Amino acid sequence: MLFLLPLIRHVNLMSQNKNYRPRLQITETESDKIWNRIALIGIIGLWLFAIYAFVVLPETVPIHFGLDGNANNWGNKITLFIFPVLATIFYFSLGKLATVPHIYNYGSTLTEENAYAHYSLAAKLIRVMRACLTLIFIFCDVDIYFAATETNPTTTGWLLPVIIGFAIVPNIWYLYRSYSMKKAAKST
């Protein structure tokens, strides 16, 4: 039992700390469940597409494109599986991260009254980003597939705007919602 004393002391110090954050169980909303389904279906589709592309593509495929859109590096078609593997790792790690919003950094002071709202919003951002990352990886594999089937391999041109959009738009939405919550809390 003596080995538990440092742990008990640590918990007591945290509860006296003004930066202590309550651990709350955040329930998933319907939109959270939809984002989770999008990510899961995307993962399954990405794995199926990578397997299909692996079977039908030649041994060497373009794996890097220059700013002009032309392929400037080639590699083995096994590289098509990098995106499904990364997407799967992100799916599970971000899924776990969404369940512990009390460890995130927040732009405003959390209280017992506003913690649940901030936690819910931040967990939703993680779920949205998980789905967006999966979609980005799908677009990357599809772009490599189409470039490998052309005689003059080039990227389609829409890949970079898609990546930027999927990476930035959810964060802008989160910052706007978080700022609105902070502003509403100050007005009351």
Backbone bond lengths (Angstrom), bond angles and torsions (degrees), N, CA, C in turn:
res aa  C-N    CA-C-N  psi(-1)  N-CA   C-N-CA  omega(-1)  CA-C   N-CA-C  phi
1 M - - - 1.461 - - 1.518 112.04 -
2 L 1.315 117.82 -26.04 1.461 120.31 -179.49 1.518 111.98 -64.02
3 F 1.330 117.49 -27.56 1.453 119.58 179.93 1.532 112.55 -66.97
4 L 1.328 117.67 -17.29 1.461 121.22 178.97 1.530 113.11 -82.67
5 L 1.319 118.67 -15.72 1.466 121.19 -177.38 1.526 113.49 -57.70
6 P 1.338 120.09 -46.49 1.474 118.08 177.86 1.527 112.34 -60.40
7 L 1.327 117.17 -37.48 1.456 120.60 179.35 1.531 110.64 -66.16
8 I 1.321 117.67 -44.77 1.467 121.43 178.87 1.525 110.18 -62.35
9 R 1.321 116.54 -41.52 1.471 120.77 178.68 1.527 109.68 -62.75
10 H 1.338 117.28 -42.09 1.460 121.22 179.74 1.535 110.77 -61.93
11 V 1.320 117.14 -44.07 1.464 121.12 179.17 1.527 110.33 -63.39
12 N 1.315 117.61 -41.95 1.464 120.56 178.95 1.524 111.67 -63.86
13 L 1.317 117.10 -40.88 1.466 119.81 178.18 1.513 110.92 -64.77
14 M 1.337 116.72 -38.76 1.463 119.29 179.52 1.522 111.21 -65.63
15 S 1.310 117.56 -38.08 1.454 119.33 -178.31 1.527 111.46 -70.40
16 Q 1.332 117.84 -22.59 1.458 120.94 176.65 1.522 111.78 -87.65
17 N 1.322 117.00 -13.44 1.453 122.47 -178.28 1.526 109.49 -75.67
18 K 1.338 116.37 135.46 1.466 118.79 -178.70 1.527 112.00 -70.84
19 N 1.333 117.90 -17.53 1.454 121.47 177.56 1.524 112.45 -90.30
20 Y 1.315 116.80 5.11 1.455 120.37 179.41 1.521 109.32 -63.79
21 R 1.310 115.49 137.88 1.464 120.67 -179.93 1.517 109.47 -116.56
22 P 1.311 116.67 132.97 1.463 119.11 179.65 1.527 110.91 -67.21
23 R 1.293 116.08 145.17 1.459 121.39 175.53 1.518 107.50 -93.29
24 L 1.306 115.16 111.05 1.456 120.72 -177.44 1.521 109.79 -116.71
25 Q 1.304 115.99 148.48 1.454 121.37 174.60 1.529 107.31 -87.00
26 I 1.311 116.43 114.84 1.467 121.67 -178.67 1.528 108.43 -93.68
27 T 1.330 116.28 123.99 1.456 120.02 177.82 1.525 109.13 -85.76
28 E 1.315 115.16 142.52 1.460 120.24 179.60 1.518 109.87 -77.22
29 T 1.324 115.32 134.82 1.457 120.49 174.41 1.525 108.81 -83.82
30 E 1.319 116.68 173.95 1.467 120.25 177.71 1.525 110.59 -62.42
31 S 1.339 117.29 -38.66 1.469 118.67 179.08 1.526 110.99 -67.65
32 D 1.334 117.88 -33.77 1.465 120.41 174.95 1.528 110.42 -61.03
33 K 1.319 115.59 -43.23 1.463 120.12 -179.91 1.527 110.95 -64.71
34 I 1.325 116.20 -36.98 1.469 120.10 177.92 1.526 110.30 -65.04
35 W 1.340 117.08 -44.80 1.476 119.86 177.90 1.523 111.00 -62.36
36 N 1.315 117.14 -38.06 1.468 120.42 176.76 1.524 111.24 -63.29
37 R 1.339 116.22 -41.76 1.471 120.00 179.12 1.525 111.06 -66.37
38 I 1.324 116.80 -40.79 1.472 120.03 177.90 1.521 110.05 -58.63
39 A 1.324 116.12 -45.39 1.464 120.05 -179.81 1.528 110.87 -64.38
40 L 1.316 117.83 -44.22 1.463 120.93 -178.40 1.530 111.52 -66.30
41 I 1.310 116.65 -45.91 1.471 119.99 178.09 1.525 109.76 -63.38
42 G 1.333 116.56 -37.83 1.459 120.19 177.15 1.512 112.38 -62.57
43 I 1.341 116.73 -40.99 1.471 121.36 178.53 1.533 109.91 -62.54
44 I 1.305 116.34 -47.62 1.466 120.48 -179.47 1.525 109.78 -62.08
45 G 1.322 116.60 -46.19 1.463 120.54 178.57 1.519 112.73 -62.47
46 L 1.320 116.46 -38.92 1.465 120.85 179.29 1.526 111.02 -63.92
47 W 1.335 116.68 -43.80 1.464 119.71 177.82 1.532 110.76 -63.68
48 L 1.330 117.58 -43.60 1.470 120.66 179.50 1.523 111.13 -63.67
49 F 1.335 116.84 -42.31 1.458 120.33 179.52 1.527 111.00 -65.78
50 A 1.329 117.91 -41.58 1.466 120.84 179.50 1.524 110.63 -62.61
51 I 1.325 117.04 -40.11 1.466 120.24 177.92 1.526 110.11 -64.58
52 Y 1.338 116.32 -45.51 1.475 120.52 177.92 1.530 110.84 -59.83
53 A 1.337 116.92 -47.71 1.467 120.78 -178.79 1.526 110.61 -63.55
54 F 1.308 116.77 -37.54 1.473 120.70 179.22 1.523 110.48 -61.80
55 V 1.313 116.97 -37.70 1.462 121.09 -178.36 1.530 111.31 -72.57
56 V 1.333 118.05 -40.63 1.468 120.00 -171.26 1.526 115.06 -95.26
57 L 1.314 119.69 -19.47 1.468 121.06 -176.27 1.523 111.54 -84.27
58 P 1.341 116.25 156.87 1.462 119.09 175.25 1.530 111.02 -66.94
59 E 1.330 116.20 169.38 1.471 120.90 -177.79 1.518 113.04 -59.36
60 T 1.323 117.73 -35.28 1.463 121.88 -177.03 1.522 108.97 -108.97
61 V 1.341 115.07 129.78 1.468 121.14 -179.88 1.525 109.12 -130.96
62 P 1.332 117.13 155.96 1.469 118.41 175.42 1.527 109.98 -69.48
63 I 1.333 115.32 134.49 1.469 118.56 -178.63 1.523 112.08 -121.31
64 H 1.320 117.38 -5.80 1.465 120.36 177.61 1.510 109.04 -149.52
65 F 1.323 114.84 142.99 1.452 120.93 -178.27 1.521 109.22 -125.58
66 G 1.332 116.31 141.47 1.460 120.82 177.25 1.519 110.80 -79.05
67 L 1.315 115.71 178.30 1.471 120.02 179.62 1.525 111.91 -63.87
68 D 1.324 116.49 -25.14 1.466 119.75 178.12 1.525 112.52 -78.98
69 G 1.342 117.67 -4.93 1.454 121.88 177.95 1.509 114.16 92.91
70 N 1.333 117.76 -7.23 1.467 120.53 179.99 1.521 110.82 -84.50
71 A 1.331 114.77 145.83 1.457 119.87 177.78 1.521 109.07 -67.34
72 N 1.333 115.98 130.69 1.456 119.32 179.14 1.531 112.03 -125.63
73 N 1.324 117.08 7.41 1.451 121.05 174.75 1.526 108.17 -153.07
74 W 1.322 115.53 141.09 1.453 121.74 -177.29 1.514 109.19 -123.88
75 G 1.308 116.14 152.38 1.457 120.09 179.17 1.509 111.01 -154.75
76 N 1.311 115.41 179.44 1.448 122.06 179.86 1.528 109.35 -69.37
77 K 1.324 115.10 147.41 1.471 118.70 -177.84 1.527 113.05 -66.68
78 I 1.315 118.16 -11.07 1.471 120.64 175.77 1.533 110.30 -62.24
79 T 1.334 116.88 -21.54 1.469 119.85 179.32 1.523 112.08 -64.70
80 L 1.321 117.52 -16.23 1.467 120.29 175.50 1.531 111.88 -60.50
81 F 1.332 116.85 -21.77 1.464 120.50 -178.30 1.532 112.96 -85.79
82 I 1.324 117.30 -4.77 1.465 119.59 176.66 1.526 110.11 -61.76
83 F 1.312 116.78 -44.15 1.470 120.12 -177.12 1.529 112.92 -66.84
84 P 1.335 120.28 -44.68 1.471 118.16 176.05 1.530 112.88 -62.88
85 V 1.328 116.62 -37.96 1.470 119.21 179.56 1.527 109.86 -64.75
86 L 1.344 116.68 -48.25 1.471 119.87 178.65 1.528 111.56 -61.72
87 A 1.319 116.16 -42.79 1.471 119.68 -179.86 1.522 110.75 -62.01
88 T 1.316 117.35 -39.19 1.464 120.88 179.19 1.524 110.81 -66.81
89 I 1.329 116.73 -43.06 1.466 120.30 177.56 1.524 110.11 -61.27
90 F 1.342 116.79 -46.76 1.464 120.17 179.01 1.525 111.28 -64.19
91 Y 1.323 117.44 -37.83 1.457 120.60 -179.09 1.530 110.76 -58.00
92 F 1.323 116.21 -49.35 1.461 119.16 -177.04 1.528 112.25 -75.65
93 S 1.319 117.99 -39.64 1.470 119.25 -178.00 1.529 111.14 -70.92
94 L 1.331 117.91 -41.17 1.465 118.90 177.14 1.529 111.34 -71.20
95 G 1.315 116.74 -30.91 1.468 119.57 174.63 1.518 111.12 -61.77
96 K 1.314 116.42 -42.27 1.467 120.19 176.75 1.530 110.55 -67.74
97 L 1.323 116.67 -41.71 1.463 120.83 -179.83 1.527 111.74 -61.44
98 A 1.308 117.56 -33.89 1.471 121.12 179.56 1.524 112.24 -65.72
99 T 1.323 117.24 -17.66 1.468 120.16 -178.47 1.523 113.06 -90.48
100 V 1.328 118.00 -4.21 1.465 120.87 -178.59 1.536 111.14 -128.26
101 P 1.330 117.59 59.49 1.467 119.63 -175.95 1.528 114.11 -68.01
102 H 1.311 118.15 -12.05 1.465 120.08 179.78 1.530 111.64 -70.70
103 I 1.335 118.50 -12.61 1.463 119.98 179.84 1.530 112.62 -94.16
104 Y 1.327 118.45 -5.32 1.464 121.52 -178.90 1.524 110.51 -73.96
105 N 1.324 115.02 164.04 1.463 121.03 170.45 1.520 108.20 -93.01
106 Y 1.316 116.04 140.41 1.458 121.85 -179.06 1.518 109.60 -125.48
107 G 1.325 115.91 151.33 1.454 121.20 -178.52 1.513 113.98 -84.16
108 S 1.301 117.31 -1.89 1.462 120.43 178.81 1.527 108.70 -136.89
109 T 1.310 115.15 163.89 1.457 120.75 179.98 1.522 109.38 -73.52
110 L 1.312 115.41 131.97 1.458 119.86 179.25 1.516 109.92 -93.72
111 T 1.318 113.86 138.69 1.457 121.25 174.91 1.524 107.87 -124.95
112 E 1.310 115.28 173.39 1.467 119.17 177.06 1.532 110.58 -60.17
113 E 1.348 116.07 -31.32 1.464 120.29 -176.33 1.529 112.71 -76.53
114 N 1.342 117.73 -37.02 1.461 118.55 -173.81 1.531 113.27 -104.96
115 A 1.316 117.96 -4.18 1.465 120.88 -175.21 1.526 111.73 -61.51
116 Y 1.318 117.41 -43.48 1.462 119.62 -177.06 1.527 110.98 -61.53
117 A 1.318 117.52 -43.34 1.471 120.94 -179.93 1.524 111.00 -64.22
118 H 1.327 117.36 -43.34 1.464 120.60 179.10 1.526 110.92 -67.19
119 Y 1.315 116.90 -42.37 1.459 120.71 178.92 1.529 110.90 -61.51
120 S 1.334 116.39 -44.29 1.467 120.78 -179.53 1.521 111.21 -61.62
121 L 1.327 115.97 -44.50 1.460 120.28 -179.43 1.527 111.22 -65.18
122 A 1.324 117.21 -43.91 1.466 120.73 -179.26 1.530 110.90 -66.99
123 A 1.317 117.74 -40.10 1.465 120.65 178.31 1.527 110.51 -65.44
124 K 1.331 116.30 -36.51 1.460 120.17 176.67 1.531 110.40 -63.57
125 L 1.335 117.09 -41.35 1.464 120.10 177.59 1.526 110.40 -59.37
126 I 1.312 117.99 -42.75 1.464 121.29 179.32 1.530 109.91 -62.04
127 R 1.329 117.29 -42.30 1.467 120.24 179.62 1.530 111.56 -66.13
128 V 1.327 116.27 -41.03 1.465 120.46 177.84 1.530 110.23 -64.33
129 M 1.331 116.64 -44.25 1.463 119.88 -179.94 1.526 111.02 -64.82
130 R 1.314 117.36 -33.70 1.464 120.65 177.20 1.530 110.20 -62.44
131 A 1.327 116.11 -44.67 1.467 119.88 177.88 1.531 110.63 -66.81
132 C 1.318 117.21 -40.69 1.468 120.64 -179.66 1.526 111.40 -65.23
133 L 1.314 117.72 -40.94 1.467 120.17 176.91 1.527 110.94 -62.06
134 T 1.303 116.34 -40.84 1.459 119.83 177.47 1.526 110.47 -61.30
135 L 1.328 117.25 -44.10 1.466 120.91 178.65 1.530 111.68 -64.68
136 I 1.327 117.08 -38.20 1.468 120.26 176.69 1.523 109.90 -61.03
137 F 1.328 117.36 -44.77 1.462 120.29 179.89 1.531 111.43 -64.88
138 I 1.325 117.21 -35.46 1.466 120.13 175.70 1.524 109.67 -62.65
139 F 1.327 116.77 -47.39 1.466 119.85 -179.86 1.528 111.18 -60.92
140 C 1.324 117.60 -37.76 1.469 120.76 179.03 1.525 111.04 -64.39
141 D 1.324 117.46 -47.11 1.465 120.02 179.45 1.523 111.55 -64.41
142 V 1.322 116.87 -41.40 1.470 120.24 178.90 1.525 110.04 -64.26
143 D 1.312 117.53 -40.64 1.459 121.12 179.33 1.531 111.16 -63.45
144 I 1.327 117.15 -42.30 1.467 120.78 176.83 1.529 109.99 -63.77
145 Y 1.308 116.45 -40.08 1.461 120.57 179.48 1.531 110.51 -60.39
146 F 1.332 116.74 -49.90 1.459 119.52 -178.69 1.522 111.74 -65.89
147 A 1.319 117.13 -37.33 1.466 120.02 178.00 1.528 110.57 -66.04
148 A 1.321 117.74 -35.58 1.466 120.94 -179.30 1.518 112.36 -72.35
149 T 1.321 117.19 -22.19 1.463 119.91 -179.28 1.521 112.43 -91.49
150 E 1.334 118.40 -5.29 1.467 122.07 179.06 1.516 110.48 -91.36
151 T 1.336 115.35 155.73 1.462 118.90 175.54 1.524 111.17 -76.80
152 N 1.330 117.15 -30.21 1.462 122.03 175.70 1.527 107.03 -118.72
153 P 1.329 117.20 87.72 1.468 120.19 -171.40 1.526 113.82 -64.39
154 T 1.300 114.64 119.36 1.461 121.63 174.30 1.514 107.88 -137.35
155 T 1.306 114.85 158.68 1.453 119.23 174.98 1.526 108.19 -78.53
156 T 1.303 117.24 158.32 1.462 120.49 -174.39 1.522 113.37 -75.66
157 G 1.304 118.51 -13.34 1.457 120.94 178.18 1.513 113.96 94.10
158 W 1.307 117.55 -19.34 1.466 119.65 -179.02 1.520 112.61 -94.09
159 L 1.328 117.20 -6.14 1.458 120.23 -175.19 1.530 112.30 -65.29
160 L 1.314 117.63 -48.65 1.465 120.09 -178.41 1.533 112.19 -63.10
161 P 1.342 119.75 -46.72 1.476 118.06 176.02 1.528 113.24 -60.49
162 V 1.331 117.58 -35.46 1.467 120.56 178.19 1.523 110.09 -64.83
163 I 1.334 116.62 -45.82 1.463 120.34 -179.97 1.522 110.29 -61.37
164 I 1.320 116.72 -46.85 1.471 120.29 -179.49 1.526 110.33 -63.15
165 G 1.322 116.69 -43.78 1.460 120.07 -179.74 1.516 113.08 -62.78
166 F 1.334 116.10 -47.74 1.464 119.96 -179.83 1.525 112.53 -67.58
167 A 1.314 117.46 -24.48 1.466 119.74 -179.84 1.526 112.00 -87.20
168 I 1.319 117.88 -33.06 1.466 120.58 -172.24 1.525 113.18 -96.01
169 V 1.311 117.96 -42.90 1.476 120.70 -173.81 1.535 112.29 -57.44
170 P 1.343 120.37 -46.71 1.477 118.16 178.87 1.530 112.86 -61.68
171 N 1.322 117.21 -35.47 1.464 120.07 178.80 1.523 112.10 -68.86
172 I 1.327 117.16 -38.53 1.465 120.35 175.64 1.527 109.88 -63.53
173 W 1.338 116.28 -43.64 1.467 120.26 177.43 1.526 110.36 -58.56
174 Y 1.343 116.76 -46.12 1.462 120.75 -179.82 1.527 111.04 -61.28
175 L 1.324 118.07 -47.30 1.464 121.09 -179.00 1.530 111.01 -61.12
176 Y 1.326 116.68 -40.99 1.471 120.17 178.11 1.525 110.87 -62.80
177 R 1.338 116.88 -47.79 1.473 120.16 -179.54 1.525 111.22 -64.41
178 S 1.318 116.74 -40.86 1.464 120.90 179.90 1.528 110.56 -65.14
179 Y 1.330 116.37 -42.69 1.463 120.42 178.07 1.525 110.42 -64.48
180 S 1.324 117.50 -39.49 1.470 121.03 178.36 1.521 110.93 -63.37
181 M 1.329 117.05 -39.59 1.467 120.60 178.12 1.525 110.44 -66.06
182 K 1.321 116.65 -40.96 1.459 121.04 179.83 1.523 110.53 -65.73
183 K 1.332 116.07 -42.17 1.457 121.11 179.69 1.531 111.29 -65.72
184 A 1.338 116.39 -40.83 1.459 120.40 179.19 1.528 111.06 -65.95
185 A 1.318 116.74 -35.03 1.461 120.44 179.98 1.533 110.85 -68.87
186 K 1.325 116.56 -34.83 1.478 119.36 178.87 1.521 111.90 -71.91
187 S 1.340 117.36 -30.29 1.465 119.66 -176.86 1.523 112.32 -78.69
188 T 1.321 117.58 -13.75 1.481 118.67 -179.62 1.510 111.66 -94.90
